[in-house]
Amino acid sequence: MHVIASTLGYVLSSNRRQALLIHRTAQADDRHYGKYNGLGGKLEPDEDLVTGMHREIREEAGIECSRLELAGTIVWTGIEPRGGRCLGALFRITEWSGNPLACNSEGDLVWADLTDMIQCRLPMWAGDRYFLPLVFADRPRQFHGVMEYTRDVITKWTYSEL
């Protein structure tokens, strides 16, 4: 079984009450269509997780990261169309420079309230309700989890904290 390495980043506003999300509405055949998501994607063959996160934020939002915090990792199963597992590194981007783009080839970039995200008041993946409270906890601890999907339904969620 192959493993796909990826990043998922949440760019925080200066007051840390909002995060920059992408509302995936640009491509009707996008499996994320209509959902709000953090920024990120698959690593290039020669990238480490941090380099990949920097590149993805630059490409998707047009800004430069100056401080990243590793929130944790998740191994997702059942979400890749060709099978396999996806290892995602989740980051909080607490310092950055530039002016975020209004949109990109995947959809519109929007500032969302953390409360709305944590309580899943936006159309998001079902699994977000399990890990976003860990990412944005008042005193976050790094976590490492496994989330299994079967036909877009979560069948397992376990994690450990450091």
URWO-V910585 format. One line per field, one symbol per residue. ss: DSSP state (2 for helix, 1 for strand, 0 for the rest). A space follows every 10 residues. Layout:
# URWO-V910585
ss = ???
This chain:
# URWO-V910585
ss = 0011111111 1100000111 1111000000 0000011011 1100000022 2222222222 2001111111 1111111000 0000111111 1111111000 0011001111 1112222200 0000000222 2222200000 0011111111 0011111111 10
